[in-house]
C-alpha cells in the first residue's frame, strides 16, 4: 500500500532486546521501559510526517 500511495514515505522497524527469559515472568518495569521507548519514537516520527 505504501508503494502505491506514498512511495517516498519513510518506514522502519524496531529492534527490541529480549525482555524475558524462557519460563520467566515478564518484568513490568522492563515492559514499561520498552513501551515508553516505542511511544516516544512514534511521537517524534509523527512530527516529521507531512500529509
ModelCIF file with pLDDT and N, C-alpha, C, O atoms, coordinates in Angstrom:
data_MODEL
#
_entry.id   MODEL 
#
_entity.id                         1 
_entity.type                       polymer 
_entity.pdbx_number_of_molecules   1 
#
_entity_poly.entity_id                      1 
_entity_poly.type                           'polypeptide(L)' 
_entity_poly.nstd_linkage                   no 
_entity_poly.nstd_monomer                   no 
_entity_poly.pdbx_seq_one_letter_code       
;(UNK)(UNK)(UNK)(UNK)(UNK)(UNK)(UNK)(UNK)(UNK)(UNK)(UNK)(UNK)(UNK)(UNK)(UNK)(UNK)
(UNK)(UNK)(UNK)(UNK)(UNK)(UNK)(UNK)(UNK)(UNK)(UNK)(UNK)(UNK)(UNK)(UNK)(UNK)(UNK)
(UNK)(UNK)(UNK)(UNK)(UNK)(UNK)(UNK)(UNK)(UNK)(UNK)(UNK)(UNK)(UNK)(UNK)(UNK)(UNK)
(UNK)(UNK)(UNK)
;
_entity_poly.pdbx_seq_one_letter_code_can   XXXXXXXXXXXXXXXXXXXXXXXXXXXXXXXXXXXXXXXXXXXXXXXXXXX 
_entity_poly.pdbx_strand_id                 A 
#
loop_
_entity_poly_seq.entity_id 
_entity_poly_seq.num 
_entity_poly_seq.mon_id 
_entity_poly_seq.hetero 
1 1  UNK n 
1 2  UNK n 
1 3  UNK n 
1 4  UNK n 
1 5  UNK n 
1 6  UNK n 
1 7  UNK n 
1 8  UNK n 
1 9  UNK n 
1 10 UNK n 
1 11 UNK n 
1 12 UNK n 
1 13 UNK n 
1 14 UNK n 
1 15 UNK n 
1 16 UNK n 
1 17 UNK n 
1 18 UNK n 
1 19 UNK n 
1 20 UNK n 
1 21 UNK n 
1 22 UNK n 
1 23 UNK n 
1 24 UNK n 
1 25 UNK n 
1 26 UNK n 
1 27 UNK n 
1 28 UNK n 
1 29 UNK n 
1 30 UNK n 
1 31 UNK n 
1 32 UNK n 
1 33 UNK n 
1 34 UNK n 
1 35 UNK n 
1 36 UNK n 
1 37 UNK n 
1 38 UNK n 
1 39 UNK n 
1 40 UNK n 
1 41 UNK n 
1 42 UNK n 
1 43 UNK n 
1 44 UNK n 
1 45 UNK n 
1 46 UNK n 
1 47 UNK n 
1 48 UNK n 
1 49 UNK n 
1 50 UNK n 
1 51 UNK n 
#
_struct_asym.id          A 
_struct_asym.entity_id   1 
#
loop_
_ma_qa_metric.id 
_ma_qa_metric.mode 
_ma_qa_metric.name 
_ma_qa_metric.software_group_id 
_ma_qa_metric.type 
1 global pLDDT . pLDDT 
2 local  pLDDT . pLDDT 
#
_ma_qa_metric_global.metric_id      1 
_ma_qa_metric_global.metric_value   84.75 
_ma_qa_metric_global.model_id       1 
_ma_qa_metric_global.ordinal_id     1 
#
loop_
_ma_qa_metric_local.label_asym_id 
_ma_qa_metric_local.label_comp_id 
_ma_qa_metric_local.label_seq_id 
_ma_qa_metric_local.metric_id 
_ma_qa_metric_local.metric_value 
_ma_qa_metric_local.model_id 
_ma_qa_metric_local.ordinal_id 
A UNK 1  2 81.00 1 1  
A UNK 2  2 81.00 1 2  
A UNK 3  2 86.00 1 3  
A UNK 4  2 89.00 1 4  
A UNK 5  2 88.00 1 5  
A UNK 6  2 86.00 1 6  
A UNK 7  2 88.00 1 7  
A UNK 8  2 86.00 1 8  
A UNK 9  2 80.00 1 9  
A UNK 10 2 78.00 1 10 
A UNK 11 2 81.00 1 11 
A UNK 12 2 81.00 1 12 
A UNK 13 2 84.00 1 13 
A UNK 14 2 84.00 1 14 
A UNK 15 2 85.00 1 15 
A UNK 16 2 81.00 1 16 
A UNK 17 2 78.00 1 17 
A UNK 18 2 79.00 1 18 
A UNK 19 2 78.00 1 19 
A UNK 20 2 80.00 1 20 
A UNK 21 2 83.00 1 21 
A UNK 22 2 86.00 1 22 
A UNK 23 2 87.00 1 23 
A UNK 24 2 87.00 1 24 
A UNK 25 2 87.00 1 25 
A UNK 26 2 84.00 1 26 
A UNK 27 2 87.00 1 27 
A UNK 28 2 90.00 1 28 
A UNK 29 2 90.00 1 29 
A UNK 30 2 87.00 1 30 
A UNK 31 2 88.00 1 31 
A UNK 32 2 92.00 1 32 
A UNK 33 2 89.00 1 33 
A UNK 34 2 89.00 1 34 
A UNK 35 2 92.00 1 35 
A UNK 36 2 93.00 1 36 
A UNK 37 2 90.00 1 37 
A UNK 38 2 90.00 1 38 
A UNK 39 2 94.00 1 39 
A UNK 40 2 93.00 1 40 
A UNK 41 2 88.00 1 41 
A UNK 42 2 88.00 1 42 
A UNK 43 2 91.00 1 43 
A UNK 44 2 87.00 1 44 
A UNK 45 2 84.00 1 45 
A UNK 46 2 85.00 1 46 
A UNK 47 2 85.00 1 47 
A UNK 48 2 75.00 1 48 
A UNK 49 2 76.00 1 49 
A UNK 50 2 68.00 1 50 
A UNK 51 2 63.00 1 51 
#
loop_
_atom_site.group_PDB 
_atom_site.id 
_atom_site.type_symbol 
_atom_site.label_atom_id 
_atom_site.label_alt_id 
_atom_site.label_comp_id 
_atom_site.label_asym_id 
_atom_site.label_entity_id 
_atom_site.label_seq_id 
_atom_site.pdbx_PDB_ins_code 
_atom_site.Cartn_x 
_atom_site.Cartn_y 
_atom_site.Cartn_z 
_atom_site.occupancy 
_atom_site.B_iso_or_equiv 
_atom_site.pdbx_formal_charge 
_atom_site.auth_seq_id 
_atom_site.auth_comp_id 
_atom_site.auth_asym_id 
_atom_site.auth_atom_id 
_atom_site.pdbx_PDB_model_num 
ATOM 1   N N  . UNK A 1 1  ? 0.826  -1.178  0.000  1.00 81.00 ? 1  UNK A N  1 
ATOM 2   C CA . UNK A 1 1  ? 0.000  0.000   0.000  1.00 81.00 ? 1  UNK A CA 1 
ATOM 3   C C  . UNK A 1 1  ? 0.878  1.252   0.000  1.00 81.00 ? 1  UNK A C  1 
ATOM 4   O O  . UNK A 1 1  ? 0.601  2.215   -0.716 1.00 81.00 ? 1  UNK A O  1 
ATOM 5   N N  . UNK A 1 2  ? 1.941  1.228   0.812  1.00 81.00 ? 2  UNK A N  1 
ATOM 6   C CA . UNK A 1 2  ? 2.827  2.393   0.865  1.00 81.00 ? 2  UNK A CA 1 
ATOM 7   C C  . UNK A 1 2  ? 3.434  2.646   -0.505 1.00 81.00 ? 2  UNK A C  1 
ATOM 8   O O  . UNK A 1 2  ? 3.530  3.794   -0.942 1.00 81.00 ? 2  UNK A O  1 
ATOM 9   N N  . UNK A 1 3  ? 3.845  1.582   -1.186 1.00 86.00 ? 3  UNK A N  1 
ATOM 10  C CA . UNK A 1 3  ? 4.454  1.755   -2.507 1.00 86.00 ? 3  UNK A CA 1 
ATOM 11  C C  . UNK A 1 3  ? 3.502  2.405   -3.499 1.00 86.00 ? 3  UNK A C  1 
ATOM 12  O O  . UNK A 1 3  ? 3.934  3.160   -4.371 1.00 86.00 ? 3  UNK A O  1 
ATOM 13  N N  . UNK A 1 4  ? 2.220  2.121   -3.376 1.00 89.00 ? 4  UNK A N  1 
ATOM 14  C CA . UNK A 1 4  ? 1.233  2.692   -4.288 1.00 89.00 ? 4  UNK A CA 1 
ATOM 15  C C  . UNK A 1 4  ? 0.838  4.122   -3.913 1.00 89.00 ? 4  UNK A C  1 
ATOM 16  O O  . UNK A 1 4  ? 0.707  4.980   -4.786 1.00 89.00 ? 4  UNK A O  1 
ATOM 17  N N  . UNK A 1 5  ? 0.648  4.375   -2.624 1.00 88.00 ? 5  UNK A N  1 
ATOM 18  C CA . UNK A 1 5  ? 0.105  5.657   -2.187 1.00 88.00 ? 5  UNK A CA 1 
ATOM 19  C C  . UNK A 1 5  ? 1.160  6.684   -1.787 1.00 88.00 ? 5  UNK A C  1 
ATOM 20  O O  . UNK A 1 5  ? 1.040  7.863   -2.122 1.00 88.00 ? 5  UNK A O  1 
ATOM 21  N N  . UNK A 1 6  ? 2.176  6.247   -1.084 1.00 86.00 ? 6  UNK A N  1 
ATOM 22  C CA . UNK A 1 6  ? 3.202  7.173   -0.578 1.00 86.00 ? 6  UNK A CA 1 
ATOM 23  C C  . UNK A 1 6  ? 4.592  6.549   -0.713 1.00 86.00 ? 6  UNK A C  1 
ATOM 24  O O  . UNK A 1 6  ? 5.231  6.262   0.298  1.00 86.00 ? 6  UNK A O  1 
ATOM 25  N N  . UNK A 1 7  ? 5.065  6.336   -1.922 1.00 88.00 ? 7  UNK A N  1 
ATOM 26  C CA . UNK A 1 7  ? 6.324  5.615   -2.105 1.00 88.00 ? 7  UNK A CA 1 
ATOM 27  C C  . UNK A 1 7  ? 7.538  6.278   -1.450 1.00 88.00 ? 7  UNK A C  1 
ATOM 28  O O  . UNK A 1 7  ? 8.539  5.607   -1.196 1.00 88.00 ? 7  UNK A O  1 
ATOM 29  N N  . UNK A 1 8  ? 7.467  7.567   -1.177 1.00 86.00 ? 8  UNK A N  1 
ATOM 30  C CA . UNK A 1 8  ? 8.607  8.253   -0.553 1.00 86.00 ? 8  UNK A CA 1 
ATOM 31  C C  . UNK A 1 8  ? 8.490  8.335   0.967  1.00 86.00 ? 8  UNK A C  1 
ATOM 32  O O  . UNK A 1 8  ? 9.367  8.884   1.633  1.00 86.00 ? 8  UNK A O  1 
ATOM 33  N N  . UNK A 1 9  ? 7.404  7.787   1.512  1.00 80.00 ? 9  UNK A N  1 
ATOM 34  C CA . UNK A 1 9  ? 7.205  7.805   2.958  1.00 80.00 ? 9  UNK A CA 1 
ATOM 35  C C  . UNK A 1 9  ? 8.243  6.912   3.623  1.00 80.00 ? 9  UNK A C  1 
ATOM 36  O O  . UNK A 1 9  ? 8.380  5.738   3.276  1.00 80.00 ? 9  UNK A O  1 
ATOM 37  N N  . UNK A 1 10 ? 8.962  7.467   4.567  1.00 78.00 ? 10 UNK A N  1 
ATOM 38  C CA . UNK A 1 10 ? 9.961  6.692   5.294  1.00 78.00 ? 10 UNK A CA 1 
ATOM 39  C C  . UNK A 1 10 ? 9.274  5.664   6.179  1.00 78.00 ? 10 UNK A C  1 
ATOM 40  O O  . UNK A 1 10 ? 8.238  5.941   6.783  1.00 78.00 ? 10 UNK A O  1 
ATOM 41  N N  . UNK A 1 11 ? 9.853  4.494   6.247  1.00 81.00 ? 11 UNK A N  1 
ATOM 42  C CA . UNK A 1 11 ? 9.342  3.439   7.119  1.00 81.00 ? 11 UNK A CA 1 
ATOM 43  C C  . UNK A 1 11 ? 10.495 2.888   7.936  1.00 81.00 ? 11 UNK A C  1 
ATOM 44  O O  . UNK A 1 11 ? 11.658 3.200   7.681  1.00 81.00 ? 11 UNK A O  1 
ATOM 45  N N  . UNK A 1 12 ? 10.172 2.089   8.892  1.00 81.00 ? 12 UNK A N  1 
ATOM 46  C CA . UNK A 1 12 ? 11.213 1.488   9.712  1.00 81.00 ? 12 UNK A CA 1 
ATOM 47  C C  . UNK A 1 12 ? 10.647 0.381   10.570 1.00 81.00 ? 12 UNK A C  1 
ATOM 48  O O  . UNK A 1 12 ? 9.490  -0.014  10.430 1.00 81.00 ? 12 UNK A O  1 
ATOM 49  N N  . UNK A 1 13 ? 11.479 -0.105  11.453 1.00 84.00 ? 13 UNK A N  1 
ATOM 50  C CA . UNK A 1 13 ? 11.050 -1.145  12.378 1.00 84.00 ? 13 UNK A CA 1 
ATOM 51  C C  . UNK A 1 13 ? 11.886 -1.027  13.646 1.00 84.00 ? 13 UNK A C  1 
ATOM 52  O O  . UNK A 1 13 ? 12.903 -0.334  13.678 1.00 84.00 ? 13 UNK A O  1 
ATOM 53  N N  . UNK A 1 14 ? 11.447 -1.701  14.664 1.00 84.00 ? 14 UNK A N  1 
ATOM 54  C CA . UNK A 1 14 ? 12.137 -1.664  15.954 1.00 84.00 ? 14 UNK A CA 1 
ATOM 55  C C  . UNK A 1 14 ? 12.891 -2.962  16.191 1.00 84.00 ? 14 UNK A C  1 
ATOM 56  O O  . UNK A 1 14 ? 12.396 -4.047  15.886 1.00 84.00 ? 14 UNK A O  1 
ATOM 57  N N  . UNK A 1 15 ? 14.084 -2.837  16.735 1.00 85.00 ? 15 UNK A N  1 
ATOM 58  C CA . UNK A 1 15 ? 14.810 -3.984  17.266 1.00 85.00 ? 15 UNK A CA 1 
ATOM 59  C C  . UNK A 1 15 ? 14.689 -3.851  18.780 1.00 85.00 ? 15 UNK A C  1 
ATOM 60  O O  . UNK A 1 15 ? 15.225 -2.920  19.381 1.00 85.00 ? 15 UNK A O  1 
ATOM 61  N N  . UNK A 1 16 ? 13.984 -4.790  19.376 1.00 81.00 ? 16 UNK A N  1 
ATOM 62  C CA . UNK A 1 16 ? 13.753 -4.720  20.825 1.00 81.00 ? 16 UNK A CA 1 
ATOM 63  C C  . UNK A 1 16 ? 14.485 -5.882  21.481 1.00 81.00 ? 16 UNK A C  1 
ATOM 64  O O  . UNK A 1 16 ? 14.351 -7.038  21.082 1.00 81.00 ? 16 UNK A O  1 
ATOM 65  N N  . UNK A 1 17 ? 15.260 -5.538  22.495 1.00 78.00 ? 17 UNK A N  1 
ATOM 66  C CA . UNK A 1 17 ? 16.024 -6.574  23.184 1.00 78.00 ? 17 UNK A CA 1 
ATOM 67  C C  . UNK A 1 17 ? 15.089 -7.529  23.923 1.00 78.00 ? 17 UNK A C  1 
ATOM 68  O O  . UNK A 1 17 ? 13.947 -7.195  24.241 1.00 78.00 ? 17 UNK A O  1 
ATOM 69  N N  . UNK A 1 18 ? 15.588 -8.675  24.175 1.00 79.00 ? 18 UNK A N  1 
ATOM 70  C CA . UNK A 1 18 ? 14.829 -9.697  24.897 1.00 79.00 ? 18 UNK A CA 1 
ATOM 71  C C  . UNK A 1 18 ? 14.474 -9.161  26.282 1.00 79.00 ? 18 UNK A C  1 
ATOM 72  O O  . UNK A 1 18 ? 15.339 -8.664  27.004 1.00 79.00 ? 18 UNK A O  1 
ATOM 73  N N  . UNK A 1 19 ? 13.202 -9.266  26.645 1.00 78.00 ? 19 UNK A N  1 
ATOM 74  C CA . UNK A 1 19 ? 12.785 -8.724  27.942 1.00 78.00 ? 19 UNK A CA 1 
ATOM 75  C C  . UNK A 1 19 ? 12.401 -9.818  28.931 1.00 78.00 ? 19 UNK A C  1 
ATOM 76  O O  . UNK A 1 19 ? 11.994 -9.522  30.055 1.00 78.00 ? 19 UNK A O  1 
ATOM 77  N N  . UNK A 1 20 ? 12.525 -11.068 28.528 1.00 80.00 ? 20 UNK A N  1 
ATOM 78  C CA . UNK A 1 20 ? 12.285 -12.150 29.477 1.00 80.00 ? 20 UNK A CA 1 
ATOM 79  C C  . UNK A 1 20 ? 12.991 -13.397 28.991 1.00 80.00 ? 20 UNK A C  1 
ATOM 80  O O  . UNK A 1 20 ? 13.178 -13.602 27.792 1.00 80.00 ? 20 UNK A O  1 
ATOM 81  N N  . UNK A 1 21 ? 13.376 -14.216 29.938 1.00 83.00 ? 21 UNK A N  1 
ATOM 82  C CA . UNK A 1 21 ? 13.962 -15.497 29.598 1.00 83.00 ? 21 UNK A CA 1 
ATOM 83  C C  . UNK A 1 21 ? 12.878 -16.565 29.528 1.00 83.00 ? 21 UNK A C  1 
ATOM 84  O O  . UNK A 1 21 ? 11.778 -16.375 30.046 1.00 83.00 ? 21 UNK A O  1 
ATOM 85  N N  . UNK A 1 22 ? 13.185 -17.671 28.897 1.00 86.00 ? 22 UNK A N  1 
ATOM 86  C CA . UNK A 1 22 ? 12.230 -18.763 28.768 1.00 86.00 ? 22 UNK A CA 1 
ATOM 87  C C  . UNK A 1 22 ? 11.795 -19.241 30.148 1.00 86.00 ? 22 UNK A C  1 
ATOM 88  O O  . UNK A 1 22 ? 12.625 -19.555 31.001 1.00 86.00 ? 22 UNK A O  1 
ATOM 89  N N  . UNK A 1 23 ? 10.486 -19.291 30.353 1.00 87.00 ? 23 UNK A N  1 
ATOM 90  C CA . UNK A 1 23 ? 9.940  -19.763 31.619 1.00 87.00 ? 23 UNK A CA 1 
ATOM 91  C C  . UNK A 1 23 ? 9.912  -18.726 32.719 1.00 87.00 ? 23 UNK A C  1 
ATOM 92  O O  . UNK A 1 23 ? 9.484  -19.027 33.833 1.00 87.00 ? 23 UNK A O  1 
ATOM 93  N N  . UNK A 1 24 ? 10.357 -17.509 32.438 1.00 87.00 ? 24 UNK A N  1 
ATOM 94  C CA . UNK A 1 24 ? 10.362 -16.456 33.450 1.00 87.00 ? 24 UNK A CA 1 
ATOM 95  C C  . UNK A 1 24 ? 9.162  -15.539 33.258 1.00 87.00 ? 24 UNK A C  1 
ATOM 96  O O  . UNK A 1 24 ? 8.647  -15.390 32.150 1.00 87.00 ? 24 UNK A O  1 
ATOM 97  N N  . UNK A 1 25 ? 8.729  -14.934 34.346 1.00 87.00 ? 25 UNK A N  1 
ATOM 98  C CA . UNK A 1 25 ? 7.645  -13.968 34.266 1.00 87.00 ? 25 UNK A CA 1 
ATOM 99  C C  . UNK A 1 25 ? 8.140  -12.675 33.636 1.00 87.00 ? 25 UNK A C  1 
ATOM 100 O O  . UNK A 1 25 ? 9.312  -12.319 33.752 1.00 87.00 ? 25 UNK A O  1 
ATOM 101 N N  . UNK A 1 26 ? 7.230  -11.982 32.969 1.00 84.00 ? 26 UNK A N  1 
ATOM 102 C CA . UNK A 1 26 ? 7.569  -10.673 32.421 1.00 84.00 ? 26 UNK A CA 1 
ATOM 103 C C  . UNK A 1 26 ? 7.817  -9.690  33.552 1.00 84.00 ? 26 UNK A C  1 
ATOM 104 O O  . UNK A 1 26 ? 7.119  -9.704  34.566 1.00 84.00 ? 26 UNK A O  1 
ATOM 105 N N  . UNK A 1 27 ? 8.803  -8.849  33.372 1.00 87.00 ? 27 UNK A N  1 
ATOM 106 C CA . UNK A 1 27 ? 9.123  -7.831  34.352 1.00 87.00 ? 27 UNK A CA 1 
ATOM 107 C C  . UNK A 1 27 ? 8.379  -6.554  33.956 1.00 87.00 ? 27 UNK A C  1 
ATOM 108 O O  . UNK A 1 27 ? 8.680  -5.956  32.923 1.00 87.00 ? 27 UNK A O  1 
ATOM 109 N N  . UNK A 1 28 ? 7.409  -6.135  34.773 1.00 90.00 ? 28 UNK A N  1 
ATOM 110 C CA . UNK A 1 28 ? 6.616  -4.947  34.421 1.00 90.00 ? 28 UNK A CA 1 
ATOM 111 C C  . UNK A 1 28 ? 7.459  -3.695  34.173 1.00 90.00 ? 28 UNK A C  1 
ATOM 112 O O  . UNK A 1 28 ? 7.091  -2.860  33.346 1.00 90.00 ? 28 UNK A O  1 
ATOM 113 N N  . UNK A 1 29 ? 8.552  -3.559  34.860 1.00 90.00 ? 29 UNK A N  1 
ATOM 114 C CA . UNK A 1 29 ? 9.417  -2.385  34.674 1.00 90.00 ? 29 UNK A CA 1 
ATOM 115 C C  . UNK A 1 29 ? 10.062 -2.432  33.288 1.00 90.00 ? 29 UNK A C  1 
ATOM 116 O O  . UNK A 1 29 ? 10.135 -1.413  32.602 1.00 90.00 ? 29 UNK A O  1 
ATOM 117 N N  . UNK A 1 30 ? 10.531 -3.616  32.876 1.00 87.00 ? 30 UNK A N  1 
ATOM 118 C CA . UNK A 1 30 ? 11.131 -3.764  31.544 1.00 87.00 ? 30 UNK A CA 1 
ATOM 119 C C  . UNK A 1 30 ? 10.105 -3.486  30.458 1.00 87.00 ? 30 UNK A C  1 
ATOM 120 O O  . UNK A 1 30 ? 10.410 -2.815  29.472 1.00 87.00 ? 30 UNK A O  1 
ATOM 121 N N  . UNK A 1 31 ? 8.893  -3.995  30.632 1.00 88.00 ? 31 UNK A N  1 
ATOM 122 C CA . UNK A 1 31 ? 7.832  -3.769  29.645 1.00 88.00 ? 31 UNK A CA 1 
ATOM 123 C C  . UNK A 1 31 ? 7.530  -2.283  29.537 1.00 88.00 ? 31 UNK A C  1 
ATOM 124 O O  . UNK A 1 31 ? 7.408  -1.753  28.432 1.00 88.00 ? 31 UNK A O  1 
ATOM 125 N N  . UNK A 1 32 ? 7.408  -1.611  30.669 1.00 92.00 ? 32 UNK A N  1 
ATOM 126 C CA . UNK A 1 32 ? 7.110  -0.179  30.667 1.00 92.00 ? 32 UNK A CA 1 
ATOM 127 C C  . UNK A 1 32 ? 8.216  0.602   29.965 1.00 92.00 ? 32 UNK A C  1 
ATOM 128 O O  . UNK A 1 32 ? 7.936  1.547   29.227 1.00 92.00 ? 32 UNK A O  1 
ATOM 129 N N  . UNK A 1 33 ? 9.448  0.221   30.187 1.00 89.00 ? 33 UNK A N  1 
ATOM 130 C CA . UNK A 1 33 ? 10.574 0.890   29.542 1.00 89.00 ? 33 UNK A CA 1 
ATOM 131 C C  . UNK A 1 33 ? 10.501 0.738   28.027 1.00 89.00 ? 33 UNK A C  1 
ATOM 132 O O  . UNK A 1 33 ? 10.666 1.716   27.297 1.00 89.00 ? 33 UNK A O  1 
ATOM 133 N N  . UNK A 1 34 ? 10.255 -0.476  27.552 1.00 89.00 ? 34 UNK A N  1 
ATOM 134 C CA . UNK A 1 34 ? 10.167 -0.722  26.113 1.00 89.00 ? 34 UNK A CA 1 
ATOM 135 C C  . UNK A 1 34 ? 8.997  0.047   25.516 1.00 89.00 ? 34 UNK A C  1 
ATOM 136 O O  . UNK A 1 34 ? 9.147  0.679   24.471 1.00 89.00 ? 34 UNK A O  1 
ATOM 137 N N  . UNK A 1 35 ? 7.833  0.003   26.163 1.00 92.00 ? 35 UNK A N  1 
ATOM 138 C CA . UNK A 1 35 ? 6.655  0.717   25.659 1.00 92.00 ? 35 UNK A CA 1 
ATOM 139 C C  . UNK A 1 35 ? 6.934  2.215   25.591 1.00 92.00 ? 35 UNK A C  1 
ATOM 140 O O  . UNK A 1 35 ? 6.547  2.868   24.622 1.00 92.00 ? 35 UNK A O  1 
ATOM 141 N N  . UNK A 1 36 ? 7.588  2.759   26.587 1.00 93.00 ? 36 UNK A N  1 
ATOM 142 C CA . UNK A 1 36 ? 7.903  4.194   26.585 1.00 93.00 ? 36 UNK A CA 1 
ATOM 143 C C  . UNK A 1 36 ? 8.863  4.570   25.455 1.00 93.00 ? 36 UNK A C  1 
ATOM 144 O O  . UNK A 1 36 ? 8.709  5.626   24.841 1.00 93.00 ? 36 UNK A O  1 
ATOM 145 N N  . UNK A 1 37 ? 9.840  3.725   25.178 1.00 90.00 ? 37 UNK A N  1 
ATOM 146 C CA . UNK A 1 37 ? 10.776 3.998   24.086 1.00 90.00 ? 37 UNK A CA 1 
ATOM 147 C C  . UNK A 1 37 ? 10.035 3.985   22.744 1.00 90.00 ? 37 UNK A C  1 
ATOM 148 O O  . UNK A 1 37 ? 10.232 4.873   21.915 1.00 90.00 ? 37 UNK A O  1 
ATOM 149 N N  . UNK A 1 38 ? 9.189  2.984   22.537 1.00 90.00 ? 38 UNK A N  1 
ATOM 150 C CA . UNK A 1 38 ? 8.424  2.896   21.287 1.00 90.00 ? 38 UNK A CA 1 
ATOM 151 C C  . UNK A 1 38 ? 7.488  4.098   21.165 1.00 90.00 ? 38 UNK A C  1 
ATOM 152 O O  . UNK A 1 38 ? 7.397  4.710   20.101 1.00 90.00 ? 38 UNK A O  1 
ATOM 153 N N  . UNK A 1 39 ? 6.797  4.432   22.246 1.00 94.00 ? 39 UNK A N  1 
ATOM 154 C CA . UNK A 1 39 ? 5.865  5.563   22.231 1.00 94.00 ? 39 UNK A CA 1 
ATOM 155 C C  . UNK A 1 39 ? 6.586  6.861   21.884 1.00 94.00 ? 39 UNK A C  1 
ATOM 156 O O  . UNK A 1 39 ? 6.118  7.617   21.032 1.00 94.00 ? 39 UNK A O  1 
ATOM 157 N N  . UNK A 1 40 ? 7.707  7.125   22.526 1.00 93.00 ? 40 UNK A N  1 
ATOM 158 C CA . UNK A 1 40 ? 8.447  8.363   22.271 1.00 93.00 ? 40 UNK A CA 1 
ATOM 159 C C  . UNK A 1 40 ? 8.959  8.405   20.837 1.00 93.00 ? 40 UNK A C  1 
ATOM 160 O O  . UNK A 1 40 ? 8.928  9.452   20.190 1.00 93.00 ? 40 UNK A O  1 
ATOM 161 N N  . UNK A 1 41 ? 9.428  7.267   20.344 1.00 88.00 ? 41 UNK A N  1 
ATOM 162 C CA . UNK A 1 41 ? 9.916  7.207   18.965 1.00 88.00 ? 41 UNK A CA 1 
ATOM 163 C C  . UNK A 1 41 ? 8.800  7.501   17.981 1.00 88.00 ? 41 UNK A C  1 
ATOM 164 O O  . UNK A 1 41 ? 9.001  8.248   17.023 1.00 88.00 ? 41 UNK A O  1 
ATOM 165 N N  . UNK A 1 42 ? 7.624  6.923   18.204 1.00 88.00 ? 42 UNK A N  1 
ATOM 166 C CA . UNK A 1 42 ? 6.487  7.179   17.323 1.00 88.00 ? 42 UNK A CA 1 
ATOM 167 C C  . UNK A 1 42 ? 6.060  8.642   17.376 1.00 88.00 ? 42 UNK A C  1 
ATOM 168 O O  . UNK A 1 42 ? 5.774  9.242   16.339 1.00 88.00 ? 42 UNK A O  1 
ATOM 169 N N  . UNK A 1 43 ? 6.015  9.216   18.565 1.00 91.00 ? 43 UNK A N  1 
ATOM 170 C CA . UNK A 1 43 ? 5.634  10.625  18.691 1.00 91.00 ? 43 UNK A CA 1 
ATOM 171 C C  . UNK A 1 43 ? 6.612  11.530  17.950 1.00 91.00 ? 43 UNK A C  1 
ATOM 172 O O  . UNK A 1 43 ? 6.200  12.483  17.290 1.00 91.00 ? 43 UNK A O  1 
ATOM 173 N N  . UNK A 1 44 ? 7.900  11.236  18.056 1.00 87.00 ? 44 UNK A N  1 
ATOM 174 C CA . UNK A 1 44 ? 8.904  12.037  17.346 1.00 87.00 ? 44 UNK A CA 1 
ATOM 175 C C  . UNK A 1 44 ? 8.786  11.836  15.835 1.00 87.00 ? 44 UNK A C  1 
ATOM 176 O O  . UNK A 1 44 ? 8.946  12.785  15.066 1.00 87.00 ? 44 UNK A O  1 
ATOM 177 N N  . UNK A 1 45 ? 8.509  10.621  15.416 1.00 84.00 ? 45 UNK A N  1 
ATOM 178 C CA . UNK A 1 45 ? 8.371  10.337  13.998 1.00 84.00 ? 45 UNK A CA 1 
ATOM 179 C C  . UNK A 1 45 ? 7.149  11.008  13.386 1.00 84.00 ? 45 UNK A C  1 
ATOM 180 O O  . UNK A 1 45 ? 7.193  11.475  12.247 1.00 84.00 ? 45 UNK A O  1 
ATOM 181 N N  . UNK A 1 46 ? 6.077  11.053  14.134 1.00 85.00 ? 46 UNK A N  1 
ATOM 182 C CA . UNK A 1 46 ? 4.844  11.674  13.646 1.00 85.00 ? 46 UNK A CA 1 
ATOM 183 C C  . UNK A 1 46 ? 5.064  13.157  13.370 1.00 85.00 ? 46 UNK A C  1 
ATOM 184 O O  . UNK A 1 46 ? 4.465  13.715  12.451 1.00 85.00 ? 46 UNK A O  1 
ATOM 185 N N  . UNK A 1 47 ? 5.917  13.793  14.158 1.00 85.00 ? 47 UNK A N  1 
ATOM 186 C CA . UNK A 1 47 ? 6.179  15.216  13.953 1.00 85.00 ? 47 UNK A CA 1 
ATOM 187 C C  . UNK A 1 47 ? 6.740  15.483  12.564 1.00 85.00 ? 47 UNK A C  1 
ATOM 188 O O  . UNK A 1 47 ? 6.532  16.564  12.013 1.00 85.00 ? 47 UNK A O  1 
ATOM 189 N N  . UNK A 1 48 ? 7.441  14.523  11.993 1.00 75.00 ? 48 UNK A N  1 
ATOM 190 C CA . UNK A 1 48 ? 8.070  14.725  10.702 1.00 75.00 ? 48 UNK A CA 1 
ATOM 191 C C  . UNK A 1 48 ? 7.200  14.344  9.513  1.00 75.00 ? 48 UNK A C  1 
ATOM 192 O O  . UNK A 1 48 ? 7.619  14.517  8.368  1.00 75.00 ? 48 UNK A O  1 
ATOM 193 N N  . UNK A 1 49 ? 6.009  13.834  9.755  1.00 76.00 ? 49 UNK A N  1 
ATOM 194 C CA . UNK A 1 49 ? 5.138  13.411  8.662  1.00 76.00 ? 49 UNK A CA 1 
ATOM 195 C C  . UNK A 1 49 ? 4.345  14.608  8.149  1.00 76.00 ? 49 UNK A C  1 
ATOM 196 O O  . UNK A 1 49 ? 3.682  15.307  8.915  1.00 76.00 ? 49 UNK A O  1 
ATOM 197 N N  . UNK A 1 50 ? 4.423  14.824  6.874  1.00 68.00 ? 50 UNK A N  1 
ATOM 198 C CA . UNK A 1 50 ? 3.638  15.892  6.250  1.00 68.00 ? 50 UNK A CA 1 
ATOM 199 C C  . UNK A 1 50 ? 2.603  15.235  5.363  1.00 68.00 ? 50 UNK A C  1 
ATOM 200 O O  . UNK A 1 50 ? 2.931  14.462  4.464  1.00 68.00 ? 50 UNK A O  1 
ATOM 201 N N  . UNK A 1 51 ? 1.356  15.551  5.628  1.00 63.00 ? 51 UNK A N  1 
ATOM 202 C CA . UNK A 1 51 ? 0.281  14.959  4.844  1.00 63.00 ? 51 UNK A CA 1 
ATOM 203 C C  . UNK A 1 51 ? 0.006  15.749  3.587  1.00 63.00 ? 51 UNK A C  1 
ATOM 204 O O  . UNK A 1 51 ? -0.875 15.383  2.809  1.00 63.00 ? 51 UNK A O  1 
#
